[in-house]
Amino acid sequence: MKRIRPALRTFGAFLRTPTLSRSIIALLALAILLLLAVNAATFVMIQRTSAYNDTVDHSQQVRLAAKDVLSLLIDAETGQRGFMLTARPEYLKVHDRAVAALPDVLAQLDELIGDDAELTPRLARVQVFYQERMALMDRTIGLTRTGRIGEAVSLIRSGRGKTLMDAMRVELTAIDAVQAQRLVERTRQSEWASAVTVSVNALAALLILILAGISVWLVRRYVEEIQTAHFELDRVNAGLENKVRDRTAELTRANEEIQRFAYIVSHDLRSPLVNVMGYTSELEQVGKMVDEQLTQLEQTHPGAVDAESIRAVREDVPEAVNFIRASTTKMDGLIKAILRLSREGRRGLVPEVLPMTALVHAIADSVSHQVVEVGGAVMVKDLPELESDRLSIEQIFGNLIDNAVKYQQPGRPISIVVDGEESPGGWVSYRVIDNGRGVSARDHERIFELFRRAGRQDQPGEGLGLAFVRNSVRRLGGSIELESELGQGSTFHLKFPKRLIMLGDQGDGL
């Protein structure tokens, strides 16, 4: 359900947005609906035509059966009269064949008529007349066979047989006329249904041709728009590539200037710093000499120097000198770190295929003595190979593993795990997982900044390690992200292109 709703929203937005593709899809949908309607109408008309044809066939069978009954009655009467006139048996055979066939034909006619309210009464009257006529025929034939021809002729001359035959002829003719009328109506309806079917199909074909023409026109217009957009995109891309090239060159020059500036500033700062450190040593020596003189003066002339001066020489001056020395030492460390970053930014990258498992194992072995001392362990799983700069990769993983060892959680044995896998799109991902102090959420970005540190400051350092790591990762075209909770350890997610792409000077400076 969660996947269906976004899809429905996207489809709704597509329907609400007037675009050429939507018009084409609408026309295609209309054509499909029209085809479905035509198919449905054609199916209905075919069913009706089939029903009409069945009715026509049924009417034809009824008419044929009625004619067969009348023909057999005439044959039976003809055979009867021939036998009475000639007494020859062959005439009687014609009568007997007709009489034998009549029951089946009448039964067939009765089955065909079924419950037809208009024809059933007529067929019933035919049945009654038929029985009486057959009985009259049998009587005249029987009289003829016994030589009582006079009586047989008298029965015929009475006209009763003719009356019965005329009555049956009238009823059967009426049945035939009713079916003939129905046949005409059904034929007309069938022709109408066929005409409607043809008209609907012709109209649908015309509409489909119109829709096809409109669709072809829209598709042609759509293709022309796509081609125009493609040419425009090529033009924009060409301009964009030139802009990117120019901007890259500008950034490269700016980066080089920043690096040179950092180097010059750092180098120039060291000269006065060295002087300060030298004069600090001289001040320290002067303070010692003054202290010695004060000591001698106290021995020779007690009370000649006030206590405030003695405290200033023996306490305040050494404290100030130590403060200056500590500050200059820290400043010297920062300047050296800036110089190191500057030199690293100017160093050219040398891509090579790196056996990452062995490389990280070697880094882990360099800190194994510190880890083993506190009962910890470093686990390096099978890592995918990477084509990149060896020195940068060693410094990245070295810094991360050193940090994991340095910032362990007190009272908890160190556990460091390094694993990784290949990612889709030509990327390789690695993870450095530790169970150390962790980093609070508000400091996740802070720890990657220059000279910024988070948490308790009980370990030596200038706050440059992770800044250097991120700078190096970016130079290699990768990314680094931190997943951590305070007191729960940290996981550094590293992602690199499987093959280092060299785009001129890739230094990011400071």
C-alpha positions in Angstrom: 0.0 0.0 0.0 2.9 2.4 0.8 4.3 1.8 -2.7 0.9 2.2 -4.4 0.1 5.6 -3.0 3.2 7.4 -4.3 2.6 5.7 -7.7 -1.0 7.0 -7.7 0.2 10.5 -6.7 2.7 10.5 -9.5 0.1 9.3 -12.0 -2.3 12.0 -10.8 0.3 14.7 -11.2 1.0 13.3 -14.7 -2.7 13.5 -15.6 -3.0 17.1 -14.3 0.1 18.3 -16.2 -0.8 19.3 -19.8 2.0 17.7 -21.9 2.3 16.3 -25.4 3.0 12.8 -24.1 -0.2 12.9 -22.0 -2.1 13.9 -25.2 -0.7 11.0 -27.1 -1.5 8.6 -24.3 -5.0 10.0 -24.1 -5.5 9.4 -27.8 -4.2 5.9 -27.6 -6.5 5.2 -24.6 -9.4 6.6 -26.6 -8.6 4.4 -29.6 -8.4 1.4 -27.4 -11.7 2.2 -25.8 -13.2 2.8 -29.2 -11.9 -0.6 -30.4 -13.4 -2.2 -27.3 -16.8 -0.5 -27.9 -16.7 -1.7 -31.6 -15.8 -5.2 -30.5 -18.7 -5.2 -28.0 -21.1 -3.8 -30.6 -19.9 -6.3 -33.2 -20.3 -9.2 -30.8 -23.8 -8.2 -29.9 -24.8 -7.8 -33.6 -23.2 -11.1 -34.4 -25.2 -12.7 -31.6 -28.4 -11.1 -32.9 -27.6 -12.1 -36.5 -26.9 -15.6 -35.3 -30.3 -15.7 -33.5 -32.0 -14.3 -36.6 -30.4 -16.9 -38.8 -31.5 -19.7 -36.3 -35.0 -18.3 -36.5 -34.9 -18.3 -40.3 -33.7 -21.8 -40.4 -36.4 -22.9 -37.9 -39.1 -21.2 -40.1 -37.8 -22.9 -43.2 -37.9 -26.3 -41.4 -41.5 -25.6 -40.2 -42.6 -24.7 -43.8 -40.9 -27.8 -45.2 -42.5 -30.1 -42.6 -46.0 -28.5 -43.3 -45.5 -29.0 -47.0 -44.4 -32.6 -46.5 -47.6 -33.3 -44.4 -49.8 -31.9 -47.2 -47.9 -33.7 -49.9 -48.2 -37.1 -48.0 -51.9 -36.5 -47.5 -52.3 -36.0 -51.2 -50.3 -39.1 -52.0 -52.4 -41.1 -49.6 -55.6 -39.8 -51.1 -54.3 -40.4 -54.7 -53.3 -44.0 -53.8 -56.8 -44.6 -52.2 -58.7 -43.4 -55.3 -56.5 -45.3 -57.8 -57.0 -48.5 -55.8 -60.8 -47.9 -55.7 -61.0 -47.2 -59.5 -58.6 -50.0 -60.7 -58.4 -52.4 -57.7 -54.7 -52.7 -58.6 -52.4 -53.2 -55.6 -49.6 -50.9 -56.8 -51.9 -47.9 -56.1 -52.4 -49.2 -52.6 -48.6 -49.2 -52.1 -48.5 -45.5 -52.7 -51.2 -45.0 -50.2 -49.5 -47.2 -47.6 -46.1 -45.5 -48.0 -47.7 -42.1 -47.4 -49.7 -43.3 -44.4 -46.6 -44.9 -42.9 -44.6 -41.6 -43.2 -47.3 -39.3 -42.0 -46.9 -39.9 -38.2 -43.2 -39.1 -38.2 -43.6 -36.0 -40.3 -46.5 -34.8 -38.0 -44.4 -35.5 -34.9 -41.5 -33.5 -36.4 -43.9 -30.6 -37.2 -45.3 -30.7 -33.7 -41.8 -30.6 -32.2 -40.8 -27.7 -34.4 -43.9 -25.7 -33.5 -43.6 -26.5 -29.8 -45.3 -23.9 -27.6 -46.0 -21.4 -30.4 -49.3 -19.8 -29.3 -50.3 -18.9 -32.9 -49.5 -22.2 -34.6 -50.3 -24.8 -31.9 -54.2 -24.5 -32.3 -53.9 -24.9 -36.1 -51.7 -28.0 -35.7 -54.2 -29.4 -33.2 -57.0 -29.0 -35.8 -54.8 -30.7 -38.4 -54.3 -33.6 -36.1 -58.0 -34.0 -35.6 -58.8 -33.8 -39.3 -56.0 -36.2 -40.0 -57.3 -38.9 -37.7 -60.8 -38.6 -39.2 -59.5 -38.6 -42.8 -57.3 -41.6 -42.1 -60.3 -43.5 -40.6 -62.4 -42.6 -43.7 -59.7 -43.8 -46.1 -59.3 -47.1 -44.2 -63.0 -47.7 -44.4 -63.3 -47.0 -48.1 -60.3 -49.2 -48.8 -61.8 -52.0 -46.6 -65.1 -51.8 -48.5 -63.3 -51.9 -51.8 -61.4 -55.0 -50.8 -64.6 -56.9 -49.8 -66.2 -56.0 -53.1 -68.6 -53.4 -51.7 -67.5 -50.8 -54.1 -70.9 -49.1 -54.2 -70.8 -48.3 -50.5 -67.2 -47.0 -50.8 -68.2 -44.8 -53.7 -71.2 -43.5 -51.7 -68.8 -42.5 -48.9 -66.6 -40.6 -51.3 -69.6 -38.9 -53.0 -70.7 -37.7 -49.6 -67.9 -35.1 -49.8 -66.7 -35.6 -46.3 -63.2 -36.6 -47.4 -62.8 -33.6 -49.6 -64.0 -31.3 -46.7 -61.4 -32.8 -44.4 -58.6 -32.4 -47.0 -59.6 -28.8 -47.7 -59.7 -28.0 -44.0 -56.2 -29.5 -43.5 -54.9 -27.7 -46.6 -56.2 -24.4 -45.1 -54.5 -25.0 -41.8 -51.2 -26.1 -43.3 -51.3 -23.3 -45.7 -51.9 -20.9 -42.8 -49.0 -22.3 -40.9 -46.8 -21.9 -44.0 -48.0 -18.3 -44.5 -47.3 -17.4 -40.8 -43.8 -18.8 -41.1 -43.3 -17.1 -44.5 -44.2 -13.8 -42.9 -41.9 -14.4 -40.0 -39.2 -15.4 -42.4 -39.6 -12.1 -44.1 -39.4 -10.2 -40.8 -36.4 -12.2 -39.6 -34.6 -11.7 -42.9 -35.2 -8.0 -42.7 -34.0 -7.9 -39.1 -30.9 -9.9 -40.0 -30.2 -7.6 -42.9 -30.6 -4.6 -40.6 -28.3 -6.1 -38.0 -25.7 -6.8 -40.7 -26.0 -3.3 -42.0 -25.7 -1.8 -38.5 -22.6 -4.0 -37.9 -21.0 -2.8 -41.1 -21.9 0.8 -40.4 -20.5 0.6 -36.8 -17.3 -1.0 -38.1 -16.9 1.5 -40.9 -17.5 4.5 -38.5 -15.1 3.0 -36.0 -12.5 2.5 -38.7 -12.9 6.1 -39.8 -12.6 7.3 -36.2 -9.5 5.1 -35.6 -8.0 6.4 -38.8 -8.6 10.0 -37.6 -7.1 9.2 -34.2 -4.2 7.5 -35.9 -3.6 10.5 -38.0 -3.8 12.8 -35.0 -1.5 10.5 -33.1 1.0 10.4 -35.9 1.0 14.2 -36.1 1.5 14.4 -32.3 4.2 11.8 -32.3 6.0 13.7 -35.1 5.6 16.9 -33.2 6.9 15.1 -30.1 9.9 13.7 -31.9 10.6 17.2 -33.3 10.4 18.7 -29.8 12.7 15.9 -28.5 15.2 16.6 -31.3 15.1 20.3 -30.6 15.5 19.7 -26.9 18.4 17.3 -27.7 20.1 19.9 -29.8 19.6 22.5 -27.2 20.8 20.1 -24.5 24.0 19.4 -26.6 24.5 23.2 -26.9 24.0 23.8 -23.2 26.2 20.8 -22.3 28.9 22.1 -24.6 28.7 25.5 -22.9 28.5 23.9 -19.5 31.6 21.8 -20.2 33.5 24.9 -21.1 32.2 26.7 -18.0 33.2 23.7 -15.8 36.6 23.6 -17.5 37.1 27.3 -16.9 35.8 27.1 -13.4 38.0 24.1 -12.6 41.0 25.9 -13.9 40.1 28.9 -11.8 39.6 26.7 -8.7 42.9 25.0 -9.4 44.7 28.3 -9.6 43.0 29.5 -6.5 43.8 26.3 -4.7 47.4 26.6 -5.7 47.5 30.2 -4.5 45.9 29.1 -1.2 48.5 26.4 -0.8 51.4 28.7 -1.6 49.9 31.3 0.8 49.6 28.7 3.5 53.1 27.5 2.9 54.5 31.1 2.9 52.5 32.1 5.9 53.5 29.0 7.8 57.1 29.4 6.8 57.2 33.1 7.7 55.5 32.5 11.0 58.2 30.1 12.0 60.9 32.7 11.9 59.4 35.0 14.6 58.3 32.0 16.5 61.9 30.7 16.6 63.0 34.1 17.8 60.3 34.1 20.5 61.4 30.6 21.6 65.0 31.7 21.6 64.4 34.9 23.6 62.2 32.8 26.0 65.2 30.6 26.7 67.3 33.7 27.2 64.7 35.1 29.6 64.8 31.8 31.4 68.6 32.1 31.7 68.4 35.7 32.8 65.8 34.8 35.4 68.1 32.1 36.8 71.0 34.6 36.9 68.8 37.2 38.7 67.7 34.5 41.1 71.3 33.6 41.9 72.2 37.2 42.4 69.2 37.6 44.8 70.3 34.5 46.7 73.8 36.0 47.2 72.3 39.3 48.1 70.0 37.7 50.7 73.1 36.0 52.2 75.2 39.1 52.4 72.6 41.8 53.1 69.5 40.2 54.6 66.4 42.3 54.2 67.9 44.4 51.4 65.4 43.0 48.8 61.7 43.0 49.5 59.7 39.8 49.4 57.5 41.0 46.5 60.5 41.3 44.2 61.8 37.9 45.3 58.4 36.2 44.6 58.2 38.0 41.2 61.7 36.6 40.2 61.3 33.1 41.6 57.6 32.5 40.9 56.0 34.9 38.4 58.8 35.0 35.9 59.3 31.2 35.6 55.5 30.8 35.3 55.3 33.4 32.5 58.3 31.7 30.7 56.6 28.3 31.0 53.3 29.7 29.6 55.2 31.3 26.7 57.1 28.1 26.0 53.8 26.0 26.1 52.1 28.5 23.8 55.0 28.6 21.3 55.2 24.8 21.4 51.5 24.5 20.5 51.9 27.2 17.9 54.8 25.3 16.4 52.8 22.1 16.2 50.0 24.0 14.4 52.3 25.5 11.9 53.9 22.1 11.2 50.4 20.6 10.7 49.5 23.4 8.3 52.8 22.8 6.4 52.0 19.1 6.3 48.5 19.7 4.8 49.9 22.1 2.3 52.6 19.6 1.2 50.0 16.8 0.9 47.7 19.0 -1.2 50.6 19.6 -3.6 51.6 16.0 -3.8 50.6 14.2 -7.0 48.4 11.2 -6.8 49.7 7.9 -8.1 46.9 5.3 -8.7 47.7 1.6 -8.4 45.8 -1.5 -7.6 45.8 -1.9 -3.8 45.3 -5.3 -2.0 43.2 -3.6 0.7 43.0 -6.6 3.0 46.8 -6.9 3.3 47.2 -3.1 3.4 44.8 -2.6 6.3 46.3 -5.7 8.1 49.7 -4.0 8.0 48.2 -0.8 9.6 46.4 -2.9 12.2 49.7 -4.7 13.1 51.4 -1.4 13.8 48.9 -0.7 16.7 48.4 -4.3 17.8 50.8 -3.9 20.8 48.6 -1.1 22.2 45.4 -3.0 21.6 46.7 -6.3 23.1 47.9 -4.5 26.2 44.2 -3.6 27.1 42.8 -7.0 26.0 41.3 -5.7 22.7 41.4 -6.9 19.1 41.4 -5.5 15.6 39.6 -7.6 13.0 40.2 -7.0 9.3 37.7 -8.9 7.1 38.1 -9.6 3.4 38.2 -6.2 1.7 37.6 -5.6 -2.1 40.6 -4.3 -4.1 40.8 -0.6 -4.9 42.7 1.3 -7.6 43.8 4.5 -5.8 46.7 6.4 -4.3 48.5 4.1 -1.8 49.9 6.8 0.5 46.6 8.6 0.8 44.7 5.3 1.6 47.3 4.3 4.2 47.0 7.7 5.9 43.2 7.6 5.9 42.9 4.2 7.4 45.9 4.8 9.7 44.3 7.9 11.1 40.9 6.2 11.7 42.4 3.2 13.4 44.8 5.4 15.5 41.8 7.5 16.6 39.8 4.3 17.5 42.8 3.2 19.7 43.3 6.7 21.2 39.7 7.4 22.1 38.8 4.0 23.6 36.1 3.8 26.3 37.7 3.5 29.7 37.1 0.0 31.2 36.0 -1.5 27.9 38.5 -3.6 25.8 39.1 -2.1 22.4 37.2 -3.8 19.5 37.9 -2.5 16.0 36.4 -4.1 12.8 37.2 -3.1 9.2 35.0 -4.5 6.5 33.8 -3.5 3.1 32.1 -4.5 -0.2 31.7 -3.4 -3.8 28.7 -1.1 -4.4 26.7 -0.6 -7.6 27.9 2.0 -10.1 31.6 1.3 -9.9 32.1 2.2 -6.2 33.7 0.5 -3.2 32.5 1.0 0.4 34.5 0.4 3.6 33.6 0.7 7.3 35.8 1.3 10.3 33.8 0.2 13.4 34.9 0.7 17.0 33.4 0.5 20.4 35.1 3.6 21.8 33.8 6.7 23.4 31.6 7.7 20.4 30.7 11.2 19.3 27.5 13.1 20.2 25.2 14.0 17.3 25.9 17.8 17.5 29.7 17.1 17.0 29.4 14.8 13.9 30.4 17.6 11.5 32.6 19.5 14.0 35.2 16.8 14.3 36.0 17.1 10.5 36.8 20.8 10.8 40.4 22.2 11.2 41.6 22.6 14.7 38.2 21.5 16.1 37.9 18.6 18.6 35.0 17.1 20.5 34.5 15.4 23.9 37.1 15.3 26.7 40.4 16.8 25.7 42.6 14.3 27.5 44.6 13.2 24.5 47.3 15.1 22.7 46.6 16.5 19.3 45.9 19.6 17.3 42.5 18.6 15.9 43.8 18.0 12.4 43.6 14.2 12.0 40.0 13.9 10.8 40.2 17.1 8.8 43.2 15.6 7.0 41.2 12.3 6.5 38.2 14.1 4.9 40.5 16.2 2.7 42.3 13.1 1.5 39.1 11.2 0.9 37.7 14.0 -1.2 41.0 14.2 -3.2 40.4 10.6 -4.1 36.9 11.4 -5.3 35.2 9.7 -2.3 33.1 10.6 0.6 33.2 9.9 4.4 30.3 9.9 6.8 30.1 9.3 10.6 27.5 7.2 12.4 28.0 7.4 16.2 26.4 7.8 19.6 28.1 9.1 22.7 29.4 6.1 24.7 28.3 3.6 22.0 31.2 3.6 19.6 31.6 5.0 16.1 31.3 3.8 12.5 33.1 5.7 9.7 31.6 4.9 6.3 34.1 5.4 3.4 33.1 5.3 -0.2 35.6 5.5 -3.1 35.4 5.1 -6.9 36.8 1.6 -7.8 39.2 3.3 -10.1 40.8 6.7 -9.4 40.0 9.2 -12.1 42.8 11.7 -12.6 41.5 15.2 -13.5 44.7 17.2 -13.4 45.6 18.5 -10.0 43.0 17.2 -7.6 44.3 18.9 -4.5 41.7 20.5 -2.2 44.1 22.6 -0.3 43.3 23.3 3.2 
